[in-house]
Amino acid sequence: MTFRKVCILARMTARVLVLSRPPPTRLCIRSASSSAVCPVLSVQPIRALVDEKFKIVVRNLHPKEEVTLHSLHQSEDEDYWEAFGHYTSDKNGTVSVTEDASTGGTYTGVEPMGLLWSMRPIPGSRHGLRLRKRDVMSPMVVNISIFSGHMTQGFSEKDALATVVTERWYLAPGVQRVDVRERGVKGTLFIPPGPGPFPAVLDMWGGGGGLVEYRAALLASHGFVTMALGYLSPEDKRTPTLETEYFDIAYHLLQSHPQVCPDRVAALGLSFGTTITLTMAAYSKTAQPRCCVCISGSHVYPFSKPQKSPFVVLEYMKRTLLKARIDENNHVIWRDAVLPIPTELDTKVDVARIKCPLLIVVGLDDQNWATVESAADIKQMMERCGNGHLLTVLSYPDAGHLIEPPYTPHVRFSNFTTQGRQKAVGSMTVRKYCILTHDSKSVRFEERTTSDSSLDKNVLKMNILADVWLGRSAMSVSVCPVLSVQPTRALVDEKFKIAVRNLQPRQEVTLHSLYQSEDKDYWEAFGHYTSNKNGTVSVTEDASTGGTYTGVEPMGLLWSMRPIPGSRQGLRLRKRDIMSPMVVNISIFSGHMTQGFCEKDALATVVTERWYLAPGVQRVDVRERGVKGTLFIPPGPGPFPAVLDMWGGGGGLVEYRAALLASHGFVTMALGYLSAEDKRTPTLETEYFDIAYHLLQSHPQVCPDRVAALGLCFGTSVTLTMAAYSKTAQPRCCVCISGSHVYPISKPQKSPFEVLEYMKRTLLKAHIDENNHLIWRDAVLPIPTELDTKVDVARIKCPLLIVVGQDDQNIATVESAADIKQMMERSGNGHLLTVLSYPGAGHLIEPPYTPHVRLCNFTTQGRQKVLMLCGGQTKPHADAQEDSWNKILLFLHTHLHQDTPPAARL
């Protein structure tokens, strides 16, 4: 789609909420009558597993302003689900959902995840809906929006102040999905990334039948090979020959997989799946789970040898439906069907025979099964026979039947088709249901406690889960290390947390990252760690004692990356296809290694995705009026502040920084210039940049008086020239990174090519060091005093942020910044200037965690290939990138989102 067509479409649909393709993004501009403050909505992480928490913050509201936060999801059945909470901003105009209480809506109180777990079908929806994910290869897309005032309805009829599109995944990067159709078994196998073998789980759902995959996918995302087992499907109903042997075969298929530890297989069942799980654990001679988890089920109605198939049991269950009752709302309440709990062993599983750890999860208000009474009877039976120590019961007041993964919307009643094809509605009650589902997943055995507060709570919960389910302990002979990275999907400027558990105490290990670039080069980083007395490593808190970085460096496995030994010289890591993520493998190796990683098996591996593009951001090619660029438009109603993004003298169209800026709520145009085509027709003038600026400014999704210019290296000359001399392109603020005000592009006309020709002549001042690296910084020294050879920055009337590295060997940025400061102070506009100067940082100051490049291949405008020294040391350069990026975003937010006096101090 062309830029012009996008503009027309945007005008036509400016007030239309297209829910089939989630609308949304980060911020919008209010009407002129509202003092033009722009609310900023932030959700981090924007991509996450469904059981990972996010943090929602709204800034730039008016003090004590009433707002409504709203979530919206369209299910695969085309139904819409929503939740909302009422908030009032603090005296600073901020709302933090993690800390502030909702005073109304679908939830109240301090509920960080309330916008997910309190979701319900929108008014007018079909009766008895249940939110289930079928296609686990795609995410649940949830739009988080903010509205003015305390609303309870009519969200689709009103423009949001800001919207963010989030993705909630059941499947972590790198997890394989494999269809299983062997020996009559129908299922789906999910295999975690890494060398394996792994512990495993056989996952069985209830009497509704079919193949349900999402819980199995989530378990695999936490390191368990998991088979979602299908049974009681329509095909089975036509040929009812299913016996217990079917489940034994499925168990053995899972157990015999080469990626599975054969003695570490668990069984998990929900509802009728509980009956299967208990029957297997009590009676099977061949399928012997290491442990079992039973959720919302009963031990009544066993099927065992002598053979009772599930269908025979279900036929018996149908007869007991006479005990079911209908409430005043015509909802079927099925729990009485198994009451009273029988005493005869031929109608219930003899749980006294179970010899493995058993976890039972029940909701005290389950109206579908008599789970509380069943759990009490199971406990009594196991204690009488002396195996009560194997049992743990998690019992939750006010929780209902469908206890699912965290933040799944609660379903009080749902449509259900019995095996006799009769549709019924089962009543399931919960008030605190979703909080309880999160707690149930932590699996806290009474005899197990932990006092290690150094790790994230979610990591601790999964640690206990892994230890309990599969019998892993620090004293085990074959310990299975567990590597956790959260979030596994994130924007490139978002931090992750890495933890390793189940190591031996004081064990030496190496954490290693590996990435293959689009140029097919491999980059790596590694750090040396020693586990604590509990066999745990937390990269967020523990220090690396060696490797490509040392000390406590949570993101060291990214920013210290370097090409692997034997790679080409002068490589630079840049992302071209911003529509796909950077896929980085994080692995753990035994011992302190420095090389040979590809020759040794890792103990564990996690695949992570690092994105420049947030969900919902549009990418549009721009080819208008001679301008070549790429436009990135945040999701949401808009209009938005905007940034014109210009790179350096290497030429071409570089998109990744613009994509990241758009992911933070700015319409951003990455502008191409000095490309190979331009070189053949060197007619580029300052008018080109003015045209580009006006194309961006005139877009219907852009606030025309809130446009900034950002330049790096030679892009700094363009930016400063525009701010000082242009009569039509007048940025609201400017950011200049690693550049100089020398070599202006101004009228009387000097095209970029004329300036670059002049720069080539100054290369006589450049010198070659002892390693044959080109050092270009002397080319502009000494800084001239004549205004015809530098930008007259005294003319700049907008806030200006300059970022320089004190070890920049490419341009004399420190001297240039000093001269700019002196010139602006002399003219009385020094208050508009902020300079960020970083010791030990080099030339290429990029978004956070980008690997440092001290020298890189560079092709001059004369087509000469050189190895250019950019300068900088890895650690201080990484610090400069992280600090400067945060301050650049703050600078842009300050001057583009609010009506502030012309000052630039951060």
PyMOL commands that set and color helices and strands:
alter all, ss='L'
color gray80, all
select helices_A, chain A and resi 3-12+32-34+114-117+155-157+214-221+234-238+244-255+272-283+310-323+335-338+345-347+351-353+371-384+388-390+433-440+457-470+556-559+597-599+656-663+676-680+686-697+714-725+752-765+777-780+787-789+793-795+813-827+830-832+874-897
alter helices_A, ss='H'
color red, helices_A
select strands_A, chain A and resi 40-44+47-49+55-59+66-74+80-88+95-96+120-121+140-148+162-169+176-182+185-191+198-204+225-229+260-270+291-295+325-326+332-333+358-363+391-396+413-417+423-427+482-486+489-491+497-501+508-516+522-530+537-538+562-563+582-590+604-611+618-624+627-633+640-646+667-672+702-712+733-737+767-768+774-775+800-805+833-838+855-859+865-869
alter strands_A, ss='S'
color yellow, strands_A
deselect
rebuild
show_as cartoon
